[in-house]
Amino acid sequence: MLTVGAAAPGAGPAAAGAAADDRPVVDTDRGSLRGTAHGAYRTFEGIPFAAPPTGPLRWRLPQPVARWTGVRDAGAPGARCVQLPAVGPGGPSGSEDCLYLNVTTPSPGGSGRPVMVWFHGGGFLNGAGDAYRAERLAVQGGAVVVTVNYRLGIFGLFGHPALGGAPDLAIADQQAALRWVRSNALRFGGDASDVTLFGESAGGLAICAHLTSPASAGLFRRAVLQSGSCSTTMPPRSVLPTPGRYEPFVPEERTVADGVETAAALGCDRTERGAVLDCLRGKDARALATPELMTRFSLVSYGGRNRLLPEEPRRALEHGRFHRVPVIEGVDRDEMRIFLAQSLAAFPVPDAAAYRARVEQSFGAGAVPAVEARYPAAAYPTPALAFAAVLSDASFICPALRDGRAMARYAPVYAYRFSDRDAPNFTGLPEVPGFPYGASHGLELPYLFAMDAALTGPQRALSRRMTADWTAFARTGRPPGWPLFDAAGRVLSLAPGPGGIHTVNGPAEHHCAFWDAQWP
């Protein structure tokens, strides 16, 4: 149910007399919180880090949260931000009152722990911090982990001249959460000067924004980008027959023009000063949270009068204009399979001729011979899997490695490729006969977080290794035993079993010299 403006779960005072041993209390800069003890770790959930962006605060930069008296219950997550279902049909859910974060910390007995701040994926359309249970990173890795909600779709990435442009409120929300971390990490046993950002998909794109945003200076010390880079892109008609090229970062003027058109369509094209925003802020969230509008405003804006991102992020990396911190840049071997699978019934790739036609539709007729030479349909179990390999390399893997190469000129960069082709499908998406998901987009997540996915013994061992490496990087800036990503293109391939973890030449294996020239 959409609960616009409603208080999030756990927003009231905690029940008096809760046992201190299982309901620990922490004092923050806005008031006291009562969390939950789970033996080796503790959680504090539904912590407000900014005022509810409702009513007159819709489409405003995050404002300070009011102080509270007494002890606030932090035993349950706050409301998720307004969003559409990630899988299947359905209307919007969540609340505009959603700027909450969650803290998972090892049980008492230490201080000065590294802090890891997680930004969830979901294409800036759905997702929430509480979907990622971080006890493994806290207990095994000794880290304080913070997972964050941020405004989504039209609520987080809208633009209009009345707003002074496109203020990228989703990114501003994350910056507000990082300022909360800076003020409060010590109270949870963390080191406020030792903050590592990590995120997947849209979360990785967000971290790209922080790497290149002047406003994020000093808010973090290290960064891990998982399957989301400054150069991520998808060619036209890659998944469906009609959409154009997908680029997650767009010029501010485009977003503003879309905002003007949207305001008019909603009957809010007023001429009086402030009247447009008054009209739009008076709209029920259901009128805004439509598939069309949520998708239209799911792109991060740059340039123009945008103070958060004055420059296109990938260009900023190329010119060395980014926060020069240690970075892990990662991809999954079969990134695009999970996307392509959902459209195969309506837009199939049944044979070599269809494969050739799809390559031509996405990359142009001139690219077909070169693509077929590098990805011959006969070399794959099906032509559809051949096309998935093309899209994975062109859209995710080579753009990420290209960004890694740009950053490596100025800062330490480490690169990985998650390669477990038997990774469990925890997404709820149906399996497609003859088209295994393999090591597809997002399937590395259960190796870091406790999720509804059954891992085999070797996969649990890989999970322990990844957890140790991610938290070691958060502590020292270097994952143990990983090669630096440099001109040699060394990437650590991560898979279970003997020999499953080894170094590969990522650019060579994924034909990146071709894609860097053909599809920059």
N, C-alpha and C positions, 0 to 999 in steps of 0.2 A: 504494500500500500504506500502511496506517495504521501509523506507526512511533512509537507512544506511548512517550515517555521516551527515544527514541533521540537521539543527537547529531546535530546538523544538519550538512549538507555543509559542508566547510571548517572544521570545529571544531578540527582538530588543528594542530600546528605546521607552518609552511610548510617546503617542501623547502629544504634548505640549498643555497646557491650560486646562487639565482635571480638573473638579471641585474637590476641595479639600475635600468637604464633602462626596462625593461618591467614590472618588479614593484616599484613605489615603496613605501617604508615610511613609516608615520606612527605616532608615539607618541600613544596616548590615555591617559586617566586610569586605565584598567584594564590596559593593556599595549600592545605594539606590534602593528601590522597590516601585512600585505603585500598591496597591492592590485594593480591591473592598469592599465597605461598604454595608451591608445587614440589616441595622437597628440595631438589637441587637447583631450582630456579624460581623466580618470582615474576609475576606479570602485573602491570598497571595499565588498564585499558580505558579507552574512551576519555583521554585527557584532552581538554580543549586547548588549542594553541593559538586561536584567534577567535574574535567575536563571530557569532553566527552571521553569515553573509546573506541575510534575509531582508525583505522589505526595502528600505532606503539604502541598505548596504549591498544589495544585489549589484554585481559588476563594479564594486569598489575594491580597492586594494585591501588586503586583510588588515583588520583593526585589532588593537589589543583586547584580549579577553578580560572581562571584569573579574576582580578579586572575589573570592567567596569566603564565607566564615564557616567555622566548623570543619569537619572532615568530609570530603567529597568521595563518594563511592567510585572506585576505579576497578570494579570487578567484572565489567562487561564492556564490549566495544561500543563506541558511539555509532550513530546512524551513518550509513554509507551515503555518499553523494548521489544526487539524482542521476539515474542512468537507465539504459535499456538493457534487456537481457543479453548476456554474452552468448548464450546458446539458445536457439529456438525462438518461437514467437512470444509475444507478450508486451504489455505496456510498461511505462516507466515505474521505477521503484526508488526508494531512498528519500532523502530529505535535503533541502538546501542548508539546513543546519547540520553541517557534516564535517567541520574542520577539527577533527580529532586525530590523535595519534596514540600509539600503544608502545609500551616499553617492556622488554623482556630482559631480565638481568640475572646473572648467577646469584645464588643465595649469598647472604652476607659473609664477609671474610676477606674482602679485598677492595682495593680502590685503584684509581688510575687505569681502569680498563679501557681498551679501545672501544670506540663507539661506531656502530655501523647503522646508517640510516637508509632504509629501503623505500624506493619509490616503485609502486606496482605498475604492471602493464595493463593493457586493455585498449590500446589505440586512442587514449584520451576520451574514451566513450563509456567504459565500465571498469569495475574493479574496486578494491578497497584494501587498506592495510591489514585488516584483521583476518583476511584470507590466508595470510602467511604466518604460520606458527614457527617462532624462531628459537625454540628451546635448544635445538641441536647446536646452533651457533653460540648460544649462551653457555651451555653446560660443557660441551666438548671444546669450544674455542675460547671460552672465557671473555666473550664480548658482550657489551650492552647493545641491544638491537632495538631500533626504533622503526616502526612501520607507520606510514603516513597516509591519510586521506587528502585529496586535493580536488578542487572543482573540475567537473568534466564537461565536455561538449560545449554547448552554447553558454552554459553558466561559467565556464572557465576560459574560453578562448574566443569570445565574441569581440567584435570591433565595430566602432561607429564614430563619426566625427564628434558626437556629443560626449564621447569618452576620451577625446583627445587622441584617438587612434585605436590600436588593438593592444591593450595592456598586458596580455599574456598572464591572466590572473591565476591559471593553474600553476605556472612557474613561480609566481609571486607567493602563492600559498606555500609552496615547498620552501621558499626562502624564509618565510615566517616560521615554519616548523624548524628550520635549521637555526634560526635565532633563538627559538625556545630551547633547543638542544644546547646551544652555547651557554645559556643562562642556567640550565638545570642538570646537565649531565653529571656533575660532581655529586649531586644529591642521590643519584642512583648508582654511584660507584664508578662512573665513567670519567674519562679525561676529555674535557671540552676542547682541548687543543689537538686531539687525535681523532678526528671524525673522518670516516670513509663513507662516501656515497656508493650505493650499489642499486641497480635496478635492471629490469628486463623489459624488452619491447618498448612500449611508450615510456617506461621508466628509464630505459637506456637513452632514449631520445631526450628525456628531461635532463639527464646528467650531461649530455652533450650541451644542452642549453646552459647549464651551470658552469661548465668548463669555459664557455665563451661569454658569459654574462658578467659585465663589470660589477653588477650588484651582488654577485655571489662571492666576491673576493673575501677571503678570510673565513668563510663559513665551512670549509672542508679542507682536508689535507691529502686525500687520495680518492680514486674513483674506479669503479668497476662497471663497465657497460656490457650488458648481456643481450645480444641479439637486437641491438638498437644503436645505430651510430649516427654521426652528423651527416653522413652521406647515404643513409638508407633510402632506397627508392624502389618503386616497382614500375615496370614498363606498362604502356597502355595495353588493355585487353589481355593482361597476363592471367587473370582468373575468370573474369566475365567478359562477354562480348562488347560491352558498351563503355565501361569507365576509361577515362584517360589515365595518364601517368600519375602515380601517387608519389607525392613529395611531402614529407611531414613538416617541412619548414617553408613558409611562403612569404612573399613581400607583404608588409603591413597594408599597403594600398589595396591589395586584393581582398583581405579580410574586411577592411573598412567598406569597400564597395559592396561586398556581400551583406554587410550589416545594414547599409542604407536600403538595399533591396528588400531585405527581410523585414525591417521596420515598416516599410510601406505595405508589404503584404499582410502584416499584422494590424494594419490600420493606425499606425503610429507615426506617419510622416507629417509631423507638426512643424510649424515655423516658429512658434514662441520659444524663447530661451528656456531650456530645461524641460520643455513639454514632451519631447521624444522619449527621454529617459523616464519621466514620470509615467507616461503611457506604458512603456515596456515593463517597468517595474510593477505596474498594476496587473500585468498578465499573470494568470495562474500558471504554475510551473508545468502543468500538463499541456498547456498550449505551446510551450517552448520545447518540451522534451519529446519532440517527434523524431522519427528516424531521419527525416530529411534535414532538420535543423541541427540535431546533435552531430550528424556526420559532416554537415557543411562547416561547422565550427569545431572541428577536431584537429586543426592544424595550428602549429606554433608560428607566430608572426615575427618578422625581423625587419629592421631598417625603418625608414621614415622617422617618425618621432618616438619610436619604441625605445624606451630607456633600458629595458632588460636585455634586449638583443639588438644592438645597433647595426650588426653585420650578419650576413648569412653565415651560420656556424661553420660549414665546411670550408668556406673561404677564410674565415678567421683562423682555423687550424692550419691551412696552407701557408698563411703569412705569419704564423707564430703568435697570433694575438689570442692567447688563451691562458688559463691558469696552469702554470707548468708544474703539475704535481704528478707523482707516479700513477700510472693508469694500467688497468687490465682491460683489454678489448677482446670480447669473446663472441663466438658464433656457434650455431648448431649445424651439423653437417648437412642435414636435409631440411633446412629452414622452411622452404615453401611447400613442402608436401601437405601440411595440414591445411593450408589455405586452398591449394589446388583441389584437394580431395572433395571439398564441400561443393564444388561446382561441376564435377565431372559428369554427373547425371544429366545436367542441362547443357553442358558445354564440353563434350567428351573429346578425348584424343585417342581414337581407336586404332590408328594405323600410321605408317610412316608418312603418308600424304597429309594426314591431318596434323601430324607433328610439324611438318614443313610449313604448312599453312599458318600454324600458330606462331612459329618463329617469325614468319614474314609479317604477321599482324602486329607483333610486339616490337620487332627490331628493324623491320624494313626488308625489302627483297634483297638488297645488296648484302645483308648479313647472313643470309641463309646458307650459302656454301661454306663460309668459315665456321658457322655454328655447327653445321652437320659434320664437318671435318673433326671438330673437337668433341662433339657429343653425338656420335652416330647412334641412331635409334636402335640398331642391332646390338649395341654394346650394353643395353639395359633390358631388364625383364619385360618392360612394356614401353611403348612410345610415350605414354603419359609420365612415366618415371624419368625418361630422358628429358622431357620438357621441365619437370620439376627440378632436375639438376641444373638445367640452364638458368631457370629463374632464381634458384638458391644462390648460385654463384654471382649472377648479375645484380641481384637486388640486395642481398645481405652480406655475403661473405667477402667478395672483393671490395665493396665500398667500405666495410669495416677495416679490412687490412690496409686499404689506401689511407684511411684516417690514422690508423696506427703508425704507418710510415711517416705521415706528416708530423704527428706528435713526437715521434722518436727522435726527430732532429733537435728537440729542445728538452725532453724529459724522458725518464725511464718508462718504457712501455713493455708490457708482457701480453702475449696473445694465446688464446686457447681455442680449440674446436671441440665441442662436445660431440662425441662420435658413437655413443651407445645406440645402435640401431634396434635394440630390443628394449628400449626405455618404455616404461608403462604409460599408457594413455590414460591420464587422470582427468582429461578435460571435459568429459561428458559428450564429446562429439562422436558420432557413430563411426565404426570402422568401415572402410570401403574395400570390398573384395578385390584382390589383385593389386591393391595399392597400399602397401604398409606405410605407416607414418614414419618409421625409422627414427632417426635422431632429429625430430622436427622441432619447429619453433615452440619454445617454452617447456619442452619435455625434460630439461635439466633441472627444473625447479624443485621436484621432490628430492633431489640429491642434496639440497641445501635447507629446505624447510620441511616440517612435518605436515604432509598432505595426504589425501586419500589415495595412496598409490602403494602397491605391494612391490617391494624390491627384493630380488634374489640375494643370496649370500654375496656373490661377487659384486653386485650392484650396491649393496650396503657398504662393502669395502671401498668402492669408488666414492660413495657418499661421504664416508669418513675422511678420505683423502681430500676431496673438494672442500669439505668444511674446514679441515686443518689449513689448507692453502689459502682460502678466502680470509680466514681470521688471522693467519700469519701475515698476510699482506696488509690487513688493517692495523696490525701491531707494528710492523717493521717497514712496510713499503716494498717488500719483495716476497713473492711466493717461493718457498724453498724448492730449489732444484729446477726452477723454470729458466729457460734461456731468455735473454733479452730479445725482443723483436727488433730486428735491424735490417740492414740491406740484404742479409741472407734469407730473410723471410721465415725465420724459425717460429713455429707455432706448436704448442703442446697439445697433442691429441689425447682426449680423455675418454676412455672406454674401460669397462670392467675386464677382469681376468688377466692372466699372464701376458705381458707385452702390450696390454691395452693402453698404457700410458707411455707415449713415446713422442719424439719430436718429428714433425713433418715440415716440408717446405710448402707452406700454405699457399702463397701466390702461384707456385708452379702447379700444384695439384688442382687448383680451381681456375686455371687459365686466366689469371688476373691481368697479365700483360695485355691479353686480347681485350678483356672487358674494360680496362682502364683507357684503352685507346678507342674502342668501339662505342662504349656506353658510359662516358664520364659523368 
